[in-house]
Amino acid sequence: MTEGVPVRTVSFREHSQRRILAGEVHARPYEVLTAPVRASQLALVHADPEAERAHLALLLASHGAEPPGDGASYFIRDLGGFRLRWERHSEFSTYTILRTDPFETPFLTTALDLIPADWLESLPGEMMTGVHVAVAADLPQDLGPLFDGNSLIGAKVLWGAGEAWTDFRLHADGFGRFVLRDLGLSRGQTGRLVQRLLEIETYRMMALLAFPLARHAAGEIARIDRDLGGIVTQLADPEVRQNDRELLEHLTRLAAEAEQLDAATSFRLSAAKAYYAIVGQRIAELREDRIPGFQTFAEFIDRRLGPAMKTCESVSERQQLLSTRVSRAGDLLRTRVDIALEEKNRDLLNSMNRRAESQLRLQETVEGLSVVAISYYLLGLIGYLAKGLKSAGLPVNADLAGLIGLPVVAGAVWLGVRRLRKAIAQREGE
């Protein structure tokens, strides 16, 4: 800004997360280091965050340092002869100890030796990775003895400014080892390289957490797939007589098992994919150049970790495909049940139609008989009336009166019954 000119400030209504998000990219900076330096890192699968902070506060208090604040997920302090860095991630926490005093033999003493053993042994959580890193310019040409004679993986890094070496094995102390030869690294490059090497090992192990689970899930998927194939075969074969209820119960059980398996593995398989991507990114950031006769980090990870990650990816895809197949089989069975139900409904309706027709014919027969019976009684009454009139002296022929009254009475009764039926039908239709 121009000196003497006041800065104009405007008060905006900020989003509650704005400043937190703006500072997130600067929350966990790389260390600025200069060789010689030794680093040790522990990665522990999560415990209670409050227990972690309380345990960390014990170590800090013994060195006269303030503990991390409530809710903190990142903490770094210089504690005299070493520097402590604590980071809490989504699934694990890392404790990194850095020491910058000179050394002659890498790994004879480590940065971790500066931390009390009883404090380390009571760390909350389960140890997932432990790594020692040694950075120096005057390392011996033959690094084999530093790795107990194991086959080495190494490459020139950052366009030849350094060399990184490891064997990706656990040694007698239960820790992995990395050696970084300084051939002209800047302070920032040294810090970034140490951080990348530590992250490669941590995320490599976290990615591999999914591999045993994926192998187990593969067997379960194969079993469910075989059972599902049997159900589909029965549905497709018209010669097979099968109880649809039993098929539906079997298919429902398979669907529940598939969903349970997916719920138990989906997070871990997705996390493995993300961790593997981070490993690949960190290796790319090493800017490797091949050293003749040695595998690079990228080649080793691609050949050794890649197949395991392909297995995890394949299992994840098979789980999704299995869920789709179970859903399709369920739709097919429901369609079959619906068709069978429609056929039963059709047969029931046909039976009801036949019954209605029979009732109609019976009703018409009853109506005809009713007309005859009513007409018979009415003609009897007319006959009694004619005989009474004749007995009274009137010239009435009873037989002739019955003959004349027969069509009249029968017609009148038939019309009356028909009108009554129409009236009842109209009332029911309202």
C-alpha positions as CSV (number, residue, x, y, z in Angstrom):
1,M,0.0,0.0,0.0
2,T,1.0,3.6,-0.4
3,E,2.5,5.2,2.7
4,G,0.3,7.8,4.3
5,V,-2.8,6.7,2.5
6,P,-5.3,5.1,4.9
7,V,-6.6,1.7,4.0
8,R,-10.3,1.6,3.3
9,T,-12.0,-1.2,5.2
10,V,-15.6,-2.4,4.6
11,S,-17.4,-4.6,7.1
12,F,-19.0,-7.6,5.4
13,R,-21.1,-10.3,6.9
14,E,-18.6,-13.2,6.6
15,H,-19.4,-16.9,6.4
16,S,-18.7,-18.6,9.7
17,Q,-16.1,-20.9,8.1
18,R,-14.4,-18.4,5.8
19,R,-11.3,-17.7,7.8
20,I,-10.9,-21.3,8.9
21,L,-11.0,-22.4,5.2
22,A,-8.7,-19.6,4.1
23,G,-6.1,-20.8,6.6
24,E,-6.5,-24.5,5.9
25,V,-3.9,-24.5,3.1
26,H,-1.3,-23.1,5.6
27,A,-2.4,-25.3,8.6
28,R,0.3,-27.9,8.3
29,P,3.4,-26.5,6.7
30,Y,6.5,-28.5,5.8
31,E,9.4,-28.3,8.2
32,V,12.5,-26.3,7.1
33,L,15.4,-28.6,7.7
34,T,19.2,-28.7,7.1
35,A,21.3,-31.8,7.1
36,P,22.3,-33.5,9.3
37,V,18.9,-34.3,10.7
38,R,17.2,-37.4,12.0
39,A,13.4,-37.9,12.2
40,S,11.2,-40.6,13.8
41,Q,7.5,-40.9,13.1
42,L,4.8,-43.0,14.7
43,A,1.3,-43.3,13.2
44,L,-1.4,-44.7,15.5
45,V,-4.9,-45.6,14.5
46,H,-7.2,-43.2,16.4
47,A,-8.0,-43.3,20.0
48,D,-10.1,-40.8,21.9
49,P,-8.9,-37.3,20.9
50,E,-9.1,-36.0,24.4
51,A,-6.9,-38.9,25.6
52,E,-4.4,-38.0,22.9
53,R,-4.2,-34.4,24.0
54,A,-4.0,-35.3,27.6
55,H,-1.2,-37.7,27.0
56,L,0.6,-35.1,24.8
57,A,0.2,-32.6,27.6
58,L,2.1,-34.9,30.0
59,L,5.2,-34.8,27.7
60,L,4.9,-31.1,27.1
61,A,4.6,-30.3,30.8
62,S,7.8,-32.2,31.6
63,H,9.5,-29.8,29.2
64,G,7.7,-26.7,30.5
65,A,5.6,-26.2,27.3
66,E,1.9,-25.4,27.0
67,P,-0.4,-28.2,25.9
68,P,-2.4,-28.0,22.6
69,G,-5.7,-26.1,22.8
70,D,-9.1,-27.8,23.0
71,G,-10.1,-29.1,19.6
72,A,-6.6,-28.7,18.1
73,S,-5.6,-31.2,15.5
74,Y,-2.1,-29.9,14.8
75,F,0.6,-29.0,17.2
76,I,4.4,-28.3,16.9
77,R,6.9,-27.3,19.6
78,D,10.6,-27.1,20.1
79,L,11.4,-29.0,23.3
80,G,15.1,-28.3,23.9
81,G,17.0,-31.0,22.1
82,F,14.2,-32.1,19.7
83,R,11.2,-30.8,17.9
84,L,7.8,-32.5,18.3
85,R,5.1,-32.4,15.7
86,W,1.6,-33.9,16.3
87,E,-1.1,-34.2,13.7
88,R,-4.5,-35.8,13.9
89,H,-6.0,-37.0,10.7
90,S,-9.3,-38.6,9.9
91,E,-8.3,-42.2,10.8
92,F,-4.9,-41.9,12.5
93,S,-2.6,-39.5,14.4
94,T,1.1,-39.0,13.7
95,Y,3.9,-38.1,16.2
96,T,7.0,-36.8,14.5
97,I,10.2,-36.2,16.4
98,L,13.1,-34.2,14.8
99,R,16.6,-33.9,16.0
100,T,19.4,-31.9,14.3
101,D,22.5,-32.8,16.2
102,P,25.4,-34.4,14.2
103,F,25.7,-38.2,14.0
104,E,28.1,-40.6,12.5
105,T,26.1,-43.8,12.0
106,P,22.4,-43.5,11.0
107,F,20.0,-45.5,13.1
108,L,22.5,-46.2,15.8
109,T,20.6,-43.6,17.8
110,T,17.4,-42.1,16.6
111,A,15.2,-39.1,17.3
112,L,12.8,-41.4,19.1
113,D,15.5,-42.1,21.7
114,L,14.9,-38.6,23.1
115,I,11.4,-39.5,24.2
116,P,10.8,-41.3,27.5
117,A,10.1,-45.0,26.9
118,D,7.2,-45.1,29.4
119,W,5.5,-42.2,27.6
120,L,5.8,-44.0,24.3
121,E,4.5,-47.3,25.6
122,S,1.4,-45.6,27.0
123,L,0.5,-43.8,23.8
124,P,-3.3,-44.1,23.2
125,G,-4.3,-45.9,20.0
126,E,-2.7,-48.8,18.0
127,M,0.6,-48.3,16.2
128,M,0.3,-48.6,12.5
129,T,3.6,-47.4,11.2
130,G,7.0,-46.5,12.7
131,V,9.7,-44.9,10.6
132,H,13.2,-43.6,11.1
133,V,14.7,-41.1,8.6
134,A,18.3,-40.0,8.5
135,V,19.5,-37.1,6.3
136,A,23.2,-36.3,5.8
137,A,25.7,-35.3,3.2
138,D,28.6,-37.6,4.2
139,L,26.8,-41.0,4.2
140,P,28.9,-44.1,3.3
141,Q,28.8,-45.1,-0.4
142,D,27.6,-48.6,0.5
143,L,24.3,-48.3,2.3
144,G,23.6,-52.0,2.5
145,P,24.7,-52.5,6.1
146,L,22.3,-49.7,7.2
147,F,19.4,-51.9,5.9
148,D,20.7,-55.3,7.2
149,G,21.8,-56.3,3.7
150,N,18.2,-56.2,2.2
151,S,17.5,-55.2,-1.4
152,L,17.4,-51.5,-1.7
153,I,15.0,-49.2,-3.5
154,G,16.5,-45.9,-4.3
155,A,16.6,-43.0,-6.8
156,K,17.9,-39.5,-7.3
157,V,15.3,-37.0,-6.3
158,L,14.5,-33.4,-7.1
159,W,16.5,-33.5,-10.3
160,G,19.6,-34.9,-8.7
161,A,19.7,-32.6,-5.6
162,G,19.5,-35.7,-3.4
163,E,19.2,-39.5,-3.2
164,A,16.5,-41.4,-1.3
165,W,16.9,-45.0,-0.1
166,T,14.8,-47.6,1.7
167,D,14.1,-51.3,1.7
168,F,10.4,-51.0,2.8
169,R,11.0,-53.5,5.6
170,L,10.5,-53.6,9.3
171,H,13.8,-54.0,11.2
172,A,14.6,-55.5,14.6
173,D,13.2,-52.5,16.4
174,G,9.9,-52.8,14.5
175,F,10.6,-49.6,12.5
176,G,11.1,-48.9,8.8
177,R,14.1,-46.9,7.6
178,F,14.7,-44.2,5.0
179,V,18.1,-42.6,4.2
180,L,18.3,-39.2,2.4
181,R,21.7,-38.2,0.9
182,D,22.0,-34.5,0.6
183,L,23.7,-33.6,-2.7
184,G,22.7,-29.9,-2.6
185,L,19.3,-29.7,-1.2
186,S,17.9,-26.4,0.1
187,R,16.4,-26.2,3.6
188,G,12.8,-26.2,2.1
189,Q,13.6,-29.2,-0.1
190,T,15.0,-31.2,2.8
191,G,11.9,-30.6,4.9
192,R,9.5,-31.5,2.0
193,L,11.4,-34.6,1.1
194,V,11.4,-35.9,4.7
195,Q,7.7,-35.2,5.0
196,R,7.0,-37.0,1.7
197,L,9.0,-40.0,2.6
198,L,7.2,-40.3,5.9
199,E,3.8,-39.9,4.2
200,I,4.6,-42.5,1.6
201,E,5.2,-45.1,4.3
202,T,2.1,-44.0,6.4
203,Y,-0.3,-43.9,3.5
204,R,1.1,-47.1,2.0
205,M,0.3,-49.0,5.2
206,M,-3.1,-47.3,5.6
207,A,-4.0,-48.3,2.0
208,L,-3.0,-51.9,2.7
209,L,-5.5,-52.1,5.6
210,A,-8.1,-52.8,3.0
211,F,-6.3,-55.8,1.4
212,P,-7.2,-58.5,4.0
213,L,-10.7,-57.3,4.1
214,A,-10.9,-57.3,0.3
215,R,-9.7,-60.9,0.2
216,H,-12.3,-62.0,2.7
217,A,-15.0,-60.0,0.9
218,A,-14.0,-61.7,-2.4
219,G,-14.9,-65.1,-1.0
220,E,-18.2,-63.9,0.4
221,I,-19.1,-62.3,-2.9
222,A,-18.3,-65.5,-4.8
223,R,-20.6,-67.5,-2.4
224,I,-23.5,-65.0,-2.8
225,D,-22.9,-64.9,-6.5
226,R,-23.2,-68.7,-6.8
227,D,-26.4,-68.8,-4.7
228,L,-27.8,-65.9,-6.8
229,G,-26.9,-67.8,-10.0
230,G,-28.9,-70.8,-8.8
231,I,-32.0,-68.7,-8.2
232,V,-31.7,-67.1,-11.6
233,T,-31.4,-70.5,-13.2
234,Q,-34.6,-71.7,-11.5
235,L,-36.4,-68.6,-12.6
236,A,-35.3,-69.0,-16.2
237,D,-36.1,-72.7,-16.5
238,P,-39.9,-73.3,-17.1
239,E,-39.5,-77.0,-16.3
240,V,-38.4,-76.3,-12.7
241,R,-41.3,-76.2,-10.2
242,Q,-40.4,-74.0,-7.4
243,N,-42.2,-72.3,-4.5
244,D,-42.0,-68.6,-5.2
245,R,-42.2,-67.8,-1.5
246,E,-39.1,-69.9,-0.8
247,L,-37.3,-68.2,-3.7
248,L,-38.3,-64.8,-2.4
249,E,-37.1,-65.6,1.1
250,H,-33.8,-67.0,-0.3
251,L,-33.3,-63.9,-2.5
252,T,-34.2,-61.5,0.4
253,R,-31.6,-63.2,2.5
254,L,-28.9,-62.9,-0.2
255,A,-29.8,-59.2,-0.7
256,A,-29.4,-58.6,3.1
257,E,-26.0,-60.4,3.1
258,A,-24.9,-58.3,0.1
259,E,-25.9,-55.1,1.7
260,Q,-24.3,-56.1,5.0
261,L,-21.0,-56.9,3.2
262,D,-21.1,-53.6,1.4
263,A,-21.7,-51.7,4.6
264,A,-18.8,-53.5,6.3
265,T,-16.3,-52.9,3.5
266,S,-17.3,-49.8,1.4
267,F,-15.6,-47.3,3.7
268,R,-12.3,-49.2,4.0
269,L,-12.2,-49.9,0.2
270,S,-12.9,-46.2,-0.6
271,A,-10.3,-45.1,1.9
272,A,-7.7,-47.4,0.4
273,K,-8.3,-45.8,-3.0
274,A,-7.8,-42.4,-1.6
275,Y,-4.7,-43.4,0.3
276,Y,-3.2,-45.1,-2.8
277,A,-3.8,-41.9,-4.8
278,I,-1.9,-39.9,-2.1
279,V,1.0,-42.4,-2.2
280,G,1.2,-41.9,-6.0
281,Q,1.1,-38.2,-5.7
282,R,3.9,-38.1,-3.0
283,I,6.1,-40.3,-5.2
284,A,5.5,-38.1,-8.2
285,E,6.6,-35.1,-6.1
286,L,10.0,-36.8,-5.4
287,R,10.9,-36.1,-9.1
288,E,12.8,-39.4,-9.3
289,D,15.7,-40.2,-11.7
290,R,16.8,-43.8,-12.0
291,I,20.0,-45.0,-10.3
292,P,21.4,-47.9,-12.5
293,G,20.8,-51.3,-10.9
294,F,18.0,-50.2,-8.4
295,Q,14.3,-50.0,-8.5
296,T,12.8,-46.5,-8.1
297,F,10.1,-45.8,-5.5
298,A,7.5,-45.6,-8.3
299,E,8.4,-49.0,-9.7
300,F,8.4,-50.7,-6.3
301,I,5.1,-49.3,-5.3
302,D,3.6,-50.1,-8.7
303,R,4.7,-53.7,-8.6
304,R,4.1,-54.5,-4.9
305,L,1.3,-52.2,-3.8
306,G,-0.4,-51.8,-7.2
307,P,-1.8,-55.4,-7.4
308,A,-3.2,-55.3,-3.9
309,M,-5.0,-52.0,-4.7
310,K,-6.3,-53.5,-8.0
311,T,-7.7,-56.4,-5.9
312,C,-9.4,-53.9,-3.6
313,E,-10.8,-52.0,-6.6
314,S,-12.0,-55.2,-8.2
315,V,-13.8,-56.3,-5.0
316,S,-15.4,-52.9,-4.8
317,E,-16.7,-53.1,-8.4
318,R,-17.9,-56.7,-7.9
319,Q,-19.8,-55.6,-4.8
320,Q,-21.6,-52.9,-6.8
321,L,-22.3,-55.4,-9.6
322,L,-23.6,-58.0,-7.1
323,S,-26.0,-55.5,-5.6
324,T,-27.2,-54.7,-9.1
325,R,-27.7,-58.3,-10.0
326,V,-29.5,-59.1,-6.8
327,S,-31.8,-56.1,-7.5
328,R,-32.5,-57.4,-11.1
329,A,-33.2,-60.9,-9.8
330,G,-35.6,-59.5,-7.3
331,D,-37.4,-57.5,-10.0
332,L,-37.6,-60.7,-12.1
333,L,-39.0,-62.7,-9.3
334,R,-41.5,-60.0,-8.4
335,T,-42.6,-59.9,-12.1
336,R,-43.1,-63.6,-12.0
337,V,-45.1,-63.4,-8.8
338,D,-47.2,-60.5,-10.2
339,I,-47.9,-62.5,-13.4
340,A,-48.9,-65.6,-11.3
341,L,-51.1,-63.3,-9.1
342,E,-52.8,-61.8,-12.2
343,E,-53.5,-65.2,-13.6
344,K,-55.1,-66.3,-10.3
345,N,-57.1,-63.1,-10.3
346,R,-58.2,-63.7,-13.9
347,D,-59.3,-67.3,-13.0
348,L,-61.1,-66.0,-9.9
349,L,-63.0,-63.4,-12.0
350,N,-63.9,-66.0,-14.6
351,S,-65.2,-68.2,-11.8
352,M,-67.2,-65.3,-10.4
353,N,-68.6,-64.6,-13.9
354,R,-69.7,-68.2,-14.3
355,R,-71.3,-68.1,-10.9
356,A,-73.1,-64.9,-11.7
357,E,-74.4,-66.3,-14.9
358,S,-75.7,-69.4,-13.1
359,Q,-77.3,-67.3,-10.5
360,L,-78.9,-65.2,-13.2
361,R,-80.3,-68.3,-15.0
362,L,-81.5,-69.6,-11.6
363,Q,-83.1,-66.3,-10.9
364,E,-84.9,-66.2,-14.2
365,T,-86.1,-69.8,-13.6
366,V,-87.4,-68.8,-10.1
367,E,-89.1,-65.8,-11.6
368,G,-90.9,-67.9,-14.2
369,L,-92.0,-70.3,-11.5
370,S,-93.1,-67.4,-9.4
371,V,-95.3,-66.1,-12.3
372,V,-96.9,-69.5,-12.7
373,A,-97.5,-69.9,-8.9
374,I,-99.0,-66.4,-8.5
375,S,-101.1,-66.8,-11.6
376,Y,-102.4,-70.2,-10.4
377,Y,-103.5,-68.7,-7.0
378,L,-105.1,-65.7,-8.7
379,L,-107.0,-67.8,-11.2
380,G,-108.2,-69.9,-8.2
381,L,-109.5,-66.8,-6.6
382,I,-111.3,-65.8,-9.9
383,G,-112.8,-69.3,-10.1
384,Y,-114.1,-69.1,-6.5
385,L,-115.5,-65.6,-7.3
386,A,-117.3,-66.9,-10.5
387,K,-118.8,-69.9,-8.6
388,G,-120.0,-67.6,-5.9
389,L,-121.6,-65.3,-8.4
390,K,-123.3,-68.2,-10.2
391,S,-124.6,-69.5,-6.8
392,A,-126.1,-66.0,-6.3
393,G,-128.1,-66.4,-9.4
394,L,-126.0,-64.5,-11.9
395,P,-125.4,-66.1,-15.3
396,V,-121.7,-66.7,-14.8
397,N,-119.8,-69.6,-16.3
398,A,-116.9,-70.4,-14.0
399,D,-114.9,-72.3,-16.6
400,L,-115.3,-69.6,-19.1
401,A,-114.2,-67.0,-16.6
402,G,-111.1,-69.0,-15.8
403,L,-110.3,-69.3,-19.5
404,I,-110.7,-65.6,-20.1
405,G,-108.8,-64.6,-16.9
406,L,-105.8,-66.9,-17.6
407,P,-103.9,-64.7,-20.2
408,V,-104.9,-61.5,-18.4
409,V,-103.7,-62.7,-15.0
410,A,-100.5,-64.3,-16.3
411,G,-99.6,-61.2,-18.3
412,A,-100.3,-58.9,-15.4
413,V,-98.2,-61.0,-13.0
414,W,-95.3,-61.2,-15.5
415,L,-95.3,-57.4,-16.0
416,G,-95.5,-56.8,-12.3
417,V,-92.5,-59.1,-11.6
418,R,-90.5,-57.6,-14.4
419,R,-91.1,-54.0,-13.1
420,L,-90.2,-55.1,-9.6
421,R,-86.9,-56.5,-10.9
422,K,-86.1,-53.3,-12.8
423,A,-86.8,-51.2,-9.8
424,I,-84.5,-53.3,-7.6
425,A,-81.7,-53.1,-10.2
426,Q,-82.0,-49.3,-10.5
427,R,-81.8,-49.0,-6.7
428,E,-78.7,-51.1,-6.5
429,G,-77.1,-49.1,-9.3
430,E,-77.5,-45.8,-7.5
